Amino acid sequence: MKNTLRVALAASVAAMAFATAVAAQDTYSFALWGDMPYAKADDAPAIPALLADMNASDLAFSLYDGDIKDGSSECTDQIYLDALAMFKTLTAPAIYVPGDNEWTDCHRINNGGYDNLERLEHVRQVMFATPTLGQSTMDVTRQSAPYVENVMFDRGGAMFVGLNVPGSNNNKVNDDAACTAKSARTPAQCAADNAEYEARDAANIAWMTEAFAKAAVNADKGIMIVIQGDPGFVIPETEDDDESRLPGKDGYAAFLDALIAQTEAFDGQVVLVHGDTHYFKIDKPLPDATHMLPNFTRVQTFGSPNIQWIKVDVDATGRDVFTFQPMVVAANAMKSMSN
């Protein structure tokens, strides 16, 4: 009888230890950052302190939501090599999502008048030669070519998705004026941009839909979708000034409709992370300013000249799954105050 009790007690202790170990594995922290460094804001001196702060924070990985340069500097090959060197400074794996400044806007005269679709192919070849960036690696799944920048991975009861949804209306060109404004583009190149937009938008929606389906099969409690472009979430100031659907933002319409539908059907928390607008914000702007999807949250990350980052704690047993803490690097806060 005593032996039986000892065995039962030992089994109970072992089960508790296993449960504790599993819980420890399922709780972790990671970083959100993007829209930096910008040469025009002289951000480079602030980057080492930012990277050191992240390296000292016991992070599982970091997610960078695009814009490795500012929107008025040239899209030279060196820009991408400099970004790779920056990511290599991080000890934890880094997952990079492209922004508009490194491909969509490269047609601008002050960006060097490049063919922006050629720059997109360059981004795909150079920035995604390895599954992840940083000094260590992690397993991720990438969409088939040409959309190798789109990524997903599952960890600790949460699904993560990165999508190439950049600023500048998602590379959709609405008219001749938008085509040629401050640009070296030809009408033929603008037509090619719109064809690219339609194909990539469909691929993005398909990849996101697949991620939601996998999250449901895995019984994940949360899903985080990371893009670069701000889709135009603006709370109206008055009833007569409804800016919840801004004109010129229609390049995001199909994506947002799909996101709303998937969120409504998902039994868990959904977070959309984006950069582009450069100041920290958390709110619930979908489907519009006067209605709320209870399980949807938008997070807007810091960006130049605010060289800061967001720490995210993940606990699938928690009410919100993801909790967010703005990490203000003291030396860089002084830089922000001086700008």
RAJOFEN-V802024 format. One record per residue. N is the residue number from 1. OMEGA is omega in whole degrees, 0 to 359 (NA if undefined). Layout:
N;OMEGA + N;OMEGA
This chain:
1;179 + 2;179 + 3;179 + 4;180 + 5;179 + 6;180 + 7;180 + 8;179 + 9;179 + 10;179 + 11;180 + 12;179 + 13;179 + 14;180 + 15;179 + 16;178 + 17;179 + 18;180 + 19;178 + 20;179 + 21;179 + 22;179 + 23;179 + 24;179 + 25;185 + 26;176 + 27;184 + 28;181 + 29;175 + 30;185 + 31;169 + 32;179 + 33;179 + 34;179 + 35;180 + 36;358 + 37;177 + 38;180 + 39;184 + 40;177 + 41;181 + 42;182 + 43;189 + 44;181 + 45;182 + 46;185 + 47;180 + 48;179 + 49;177 + 50;181 + 51;178 + 52;179 + 53;177 + 54;181 + 55;181 + 56;191 + 57;176 + 58;183 + 59;175 + 60;180 + 61;172 + 62;177 + 63;182 + 64;187 + 65;165 + 66;181 + 67;178 + 68;177 + 69;179 + 70;187 + 71;181 + 72;176 + 73;187 + 74;182 + 75;182 + 76;178 + 77;183 + 78;181 + 79;183 + 80;177 + 81;177 + 82;179 + 83;178 + 84;178 + 85;177 + 86;180 + 87;181 + 88;178 + 89;182 + 90;179 + 91;179 + 92;177 + 93;178 + 94;177 + 95;185 + 96;175 + 97;185 + 98;175 + 99;184 + 100;184 + 101;182 + 102;171 + 103;186 + 104;187 + 105;185 + 106;176 + 107;182 + 108;182 + 109;181 + 110;173 + 111;179 + 112;178 + 113;180 + 114;165 + 115;187 + 116;177 + 117;173 + 118;178 + 119;176 + 120;178 + 121;177 + 122;177 + 123;182 + 124;182 + 125;188 + 126;188 + 127;183 + 128;177 + 129;176 + 130;183 + 131;177 + 132;177 + 133;183 + 134;184 + 135;176 + 136;185 + 137;174 + 138;181 + 139;175 + 140;176 + 141;181 + 142;179 + 143;181 + 144;181 + 145;9 + 146;191 + 147;184 + 148;178 + 149;178 + 150;191 + 151;169 + 152;173 + 153;185 + 154;178 + 155;172 + 156;177 + 157;179 + 158;176 + 159;179 + 160;182 + 161;173 + 162;185 + 163;177 + 164;178 + 165;189 + 166;173 + 167;185 + 168;175 + 169;175 + 170;181 + 171;175 + 172;181 + 173;189 + 174;183 + 175;182 + 176;180 + 177;178 + 178;181 + 179;191 + 180;183 + 181;178 + 182;191 + 183;174 + 184;183 + 185;171 + 186;175 + 187;179 + 188;178 + 189;177 + 190;175 + 191;177 + 192;177 + 193;181 + 194;175 + 195;177 + 196;180 + 197;184 + 198;181 + 199;181 + 200;178 + 201;178 + 202;179 + 203;178 + 204;181 + 205;178 + 206;180 + 207;178 + 208;179 + 209;177 + 210;180 + 211;177 + 212;179 + 213;179 + 214;178 + 215;178 + 216;178 + 217;181 + 218;185 + 219;176 + 220;181 + 221;180 + 222;175 + 223;178 + 224;180 + 225;184 + 226;175 + 227;176 + 228;189 + 229;171 + 230;184 + 231;178 + 232;176 + 233;179 + 234;178 + 235;183 + 236;179 + 237;180 + 238;178 + 239;181 + 240;184 + 241;183 + 242;181 + 243;183 + 244;173 + 245;185 + 246;174 + 247;182 + 248;179 + 249;186 + 250;176 + 251;180 + 252;190 + 253;182 + 254;178 + 255;181 + 256;177 + 257;179 + 258;179 + 259;178 + 260;181 + 261;180 + 262;180 + 263;180 + 264;183 + 265;186 + 266;180 + 267;181 + 268;182 + 269;179 + 270;178 + 271;172 + 272;178 + 273;174 + 274;174 + 275;170 + 276;186 + 277;162 + 278;171 + 279;187 + 280;180 + 281;172 + 282;178 + 283;181 + 284;190 + 285;182 + 286;5 + 287;176 + 288;188 + 289;185 + 290;176 + 291;186 + 292;167 + 293;188 + 294;184 + 295;180 + 296;177 + 297;174 + 298;173 + 299;176 + 300;187 + 301;172 + 302;175 + 303;183 + 304;5 + 305;180 + 306;185 + 307;183 + 308;181 + 309;180 + 310;174 + 311;180 + 312;174 + 313;182 + 314;176 + 315;184 + 316;177 + 317;182 + 318;183 + 319;184 + 320;181 + 321;180 + 322;171 + 323;192 + 324;178 + 325;176 + 326;181 + 327;184 + 328;177 + 329;190 + 330;182 + 331;181 + 332;175 + 333;177 + 334;177 + 335;181 + 336;181 + 337;183 + 338;181 + 339;NA
